[in-house]
Amino acid sequence: MSADRRLVIVSNRGPAEFHRADGGQRAVRRGGGGLVTALSGLVAHRGALWIASAMTDEDIAVSREAGARPVTQEIDGVTYEVLLVESDPGAYDQFYNVIANPILWFIQHYLWDLSNAPDIRQEEADAWDHGYEAVNSDIAAAVLAAVEEDAEPLVMLHDYHLYTCPARIREARPDVFLHHFVHIPWSQPDSWRILPGRMRERIYRGLLANDIIGFHTTAYCRNFLHCCRDLMELEVDHEAGAVLHSGRQTWVRAYPLGIDAGRLERAAASTEVAEYEAELLRRRRDHLILRVDRADLSKNVLRGFTAFDTFLQQHPEFRERVTFIAHLQPSRTDIPEYAEYLERIEALVAVVNHRHGTTDWMPIDLRIYENFPEAVARYKHFDLLIVNSLFDGMNLVAKEAPAVNTRDGVVMLSENTGAHEELGDCTLSVNPFDIQEQADTIFRALTMDAEERALRATRLREIVHERDPGVWIDEQLADIRAKRDVQATA
């Protein structure tokens, strides 16, 4: 990729989030999620403008003070040029809390109980028109202003928040190279029939305005191609991974995201993690089961606890010998379905602990907060990691935890995670809806002989270390160069 071409990264959540510290002074923290980690190497090496929504009151203040111009911010040794885009608060609320979450998230994770929800009424139609479309328009306008003087710039968009943004950019600037990576699953055609036709049309036309669309797995690529054929009646080349439309061709490619194993290993060796380790080992029983997740409906936490309950009922010899630590991060608590789910999690934990617990043993140790060093300490010492998601774009925990584990820990992995495409052969695969299978798998993992544990754990570590975020980026840049070459000779 030519170094003189402008690179613009676009996402809903940016690399820097501003807030007011306890003393009242402005402070900045790194943006949440794995996207910042994945792209930090690219930004450090090449430089880029990162455009994102102003999500907090302090983000908005920074945006206004900068006169809607980029600000420079250093985070963890990487200097970011960040442009924060302010949208109308009401529009942003509709964009985020009515359309993106939950409707699109629920569709793409198969979460709707279709006999009861969703109901698409005027409220949802207005939220689409005046919320989702409005914020996408705001972001597109910021991108177009940023690249106004640039020849053939490269714009890399991210995730389900910005599906209609590419079409707006393409209409104004046909020469822009547009690349869009979707970090969550792409579901099968029938799931998209939940949306009214005009919304569905806007999403697909928006995405197909890109030159390349990236997903974590080949299965999601196949689903997207099937959707383009079945829902949009477009010509699809499955072998080439391409959609032909309006005289253009959009490539559809899989780029599995890896982890920054070096960062994890440095954290695992830190004094802060060691302090949490000491407390963990002091209280440890014979076996430690671990899950580290957001308290999201897609993570299937309730069935995981029910499987553990079943395991204890069927194998009473493990009582008082095993502890299940569930380290959950609160997620989208302002959405009613999520608040209710967290209440159900807490209620089920209380039932399981009452049924099996003793005066000095609590089977499930539920922790609901975010603490990265403490999570890493637990990564190092699990005997079984449970990742039983209903559906997951990738699930980086399934890669992170084995990378620093010191006990040849076994991973129970849902066959519906993106990570399963890479890790399935060296994990214990489960159907996330089959509670008995999960209970049996817990028993198998805790009774597995040392040789098999070591073989699986070694192979897991090898796979995890084969790919890092740099590889993920390099593969995308290579395809961008190839697509540009094809377009130049067309």
Secondary structure, 3 states (H helix, E strand, C coil): CCCCCCEEEEECCCCEEEEECCCCCEEEEECCCCHHHHHHHHHHHHCCEEEEECCCHHHHHHHHHCCCCCEEEEECCEEEEEEEECCCHHHHHHHHHHHHHHHHHHHHCCCCCCCCCCCCCHHHHHHHHHHHHHHHHHHHHHHHHHCCCCCCCEEEEECHHHCCHHHHHHHHCCCCEEEEECCCCCCCHHHHCCCCHHHHHHHHHHHHCCCEEEECCHHHHHHHHHHHHHHHCCEEECCCCEEEECCEEEEEEECCCCCCHHHHHHHHCCHHHHHHHHHHHHHCCCEEEEEEEECCHHHCHHHHHHHHHHHHHHCHHHCCCEEEEEEEECCCCCCHHHHHHHHHHHHHHHHHHHHHCECCECCEEEEECCCHHHHHHHHCCCCEEEECCCCECCCCHHHHHHHHCCCCCEEEEECCECCHHHHHHHCEEECCCCHHHHHHHHHHHHHCCHHHHHHHHHHHHHHHHHCCHHHHHHHHHHHHHHHHHHHHHC
